[in-house]
Structure formats: C-alpha cells, structure tokens
Amino acid sequence: MTNESTTQARLIQFLREELSIPTESIAIALKQPEQDSNLLPMILWQYGLITLEQLDRIFDWLETA
C-alpha cells in the first residue's frame, strides 16, 4: 500500500468512527471523477454530506496525520 492509500484508509476510518459519516456518503464522494484523496473532504462538503464544522475537524486531523 502506498503512503497516499494508507492516509486515505485512515481518513475514511476517521470519517466513519469519529465523525459518524455514513459509509454510503463516503462511497458517493469516492465515485466522483475528480476524486483525489486530497479532495475527498471538499467533495463531501460540496455534496452536503458533511458540515463546515466537520470539514474543519477533518482538516485539523489531516494536519496531524
């Protein structure tokens, strides 16, 4: 597994466990053509699947990941 895929797997785990984002919501974001592990949080937010507050928490988590 590459470093990027490891980070993405950890991010998905964080989204599900810490923020209680439904697996279906994450799957929708992952299917988008512009999907890139760096854009996943923004896609979730753009589609209304997370709040701005959750987006801030994700960015805080990514800074320490």
N, C-alpha and C positions, 0 to 999 in steps of 0.2 A: 504494500500500500504506500502511495506517495504521501508526502507530508501534507499536501493540499487535501487529499481524500481523507486522511486521518483527522485533519482540522474540521472538515465538513461533517464527518461522522460525529465528532464531539459536539459540534454546533447543533446538529439535529437532536442529539441526546439532550443537550441543554434546553433547546426549544420545547421538547416534549416533557421533560422532567421538571424543569424549574419554572417555565412559563405556561405549561399545560396547553401548548399549541397542539391541536388535533393532528394526527398523522395525515389525515386527508388534506388538510390545509398545506402542510409541508409538501405533500405529493403534488398538489396543484402548482406550487411555486417551482418545484424541481422540473416540471414538464415544460416550462416556458422556454422558448427558443433562445432568449437572451440570458438564460440561467448560467451563472458562473458562481462558484462558491462565495465570491466576494459580494455578489449582488443579491444573494438569497434573502437577507434581511430586508432589503429595499423592495424586492418583489413581493414579499409577504405584506409589507406595509402598503404598497401601491394597490394591491388587490383587496385591501381592507381586512386582511386576515390577522393582523396584529395592530395594537395601538401604538401611538407615538411614544408613550411611556415604555412599552415593551421594546420598541426599536432602540431606545436609549439604553436599556438594560443589555440588549444584545451587543451593541457597540462597546459598552463597558466590558462585557465578557470577552469580546474579541481582542480588546487591547491587552488583556492578561493571558490570553490563550497561547 
